[in-house]
Amino acid sequence: MKTAIVRIGDSQGIRIPKAIIEECGLANVVEITVKDGKVIISPVSHSRQGWEEAFKEMADNGDDELLIDDRIKNSWDEEDWKW
């Protein structure tokens, strides 16, 4: 697809059709990078997105037990920490 660069105040921009925005999952904030002379517009990824729902589902399914015994003590637990 070809599109024209338009003036937006003192800047310039491009118009992206709604269908492309929806297909790419773009929202109000995007990540713009330049690689090999190309402008790449990507949706912003949110760290830990969906984790809350996943943890709730795990708890509902009884799959939320610890895999590592958190009662294991190290010498630095007592020496380096002030309790």
Secondary structure, 3 states (H helix, E strand, C coil): CCCCEEEECCEEEECCCHHHHHHHCCCCCEEEEEECCEEEEEECCCCCCCHHHHHHHHHHCCCCCCCCCCCCCCHHHHHCCCC
